[in-house]
């Protein structure tokens, strides 16, 4: 049987931003969970999760040797962090928002 869990139960994230681009790296706590993240945390799933917060493309790069995934989100800040006048949702807060994404895993895992 499958259960839904949030990414923060399996992984941690680091992020940064430059202009209108945010970069988020996702790493599982245990190497054994890398394949689960690789299968379910797709560029499309990340884009859907952020909804209208990401205006452009979301690209995913796999870092097999480190058991990590790197996401590049285009169009996250109109004009960049330093010129935007709205609430500052820059890279650091977006990395935590990604960890709220729900995925499924087997109950026996």
N, C-alpha and C positions, 0 to 999 in steps of 0.2 A: 504494500500500500504506500502511496505517496503522501508526503506532508509538505506544506508550504513553509518556507523559512526565509528570513531576511538575510541578505548578504553579510551583514555585520556578524552573524553567527559563525560564518566560515572564513571571512576574509577581512583584510584591512586595505585602506586606500591612501594614496598620496596624490596631491594635485598641485597644479600651478596654472597661471594664465599669463598670456601676453597679448595685449590688444583684445581682439574679439575671439580669441582661440583659447580653449581650456584643454589641458592635458590631465588625464586621470589614470594612474596606474593602480591596478587591482592585484593583490597577492593573497592566496589562501594561507591560512595559518598552518595547514597541513598539506604537504605535497600531494597526498592522496586525493584531495578535493579539487586539484587543478582541472582534471578532465570534466568534472561536473560544471565548473565555472566556464570552461571552454565551450561546452555544449550549449549552455543556457544563457550566458551573458554575452549575447551577440550585439553587434552594432545596432541592429534594428530594435532589440529589447531595450538597450540604453536610450536610444532616440525616443522610443515610445514612453519610457519611464519619465524622461524629462519634459515630454510634451512640447509646449510652446516656448520653453526656456531655451531651446536650441533651435536657432533659425536656419542653420546650414547642415552640412553633412556630418555624420559621425563615422569615423574610421576606427577599426580595431586592428591592433598589431599584437601578435602572440610572441611572448618571450619564453620559449620552451625551456631554455637553460636555467631561467630563474623561476619557472612555474608562475609566470605573471601574464597579465593582459594589460595593454596600454590603449587607452581610448583618446582620440583627438576629436574634440567637439568644436565645430565651427559656428560662429554666430551666437556666442553665449552672452556677450556684452556689447550692446550697441555703442560703438565708439571706444570700447575698451574700459577697463576698470576706472582709470583716473579721470576720464571725461564724462562718464555716465552720471546722471543726476538722480537715478532711482536707487532703491535699496541695494546695497553692495553685495550681490550674490556671486562673489568671485570664486576662483578655483577651490579654495580650502573648504568652503561650505558646500560646493557641488560634490566634492569627494564624499562627504558624509551623506548627502542626498542620494548618491548612487548606492550606498550601503543599505538604504531602505528598500531597494529592489527585491521583490520576492522571487524565489526560484523553488523548484520542487526537488525533493530527494526522497529516497526510499526510507521508510520508517526504521529499518534495521541498520542504517548507517550511523 
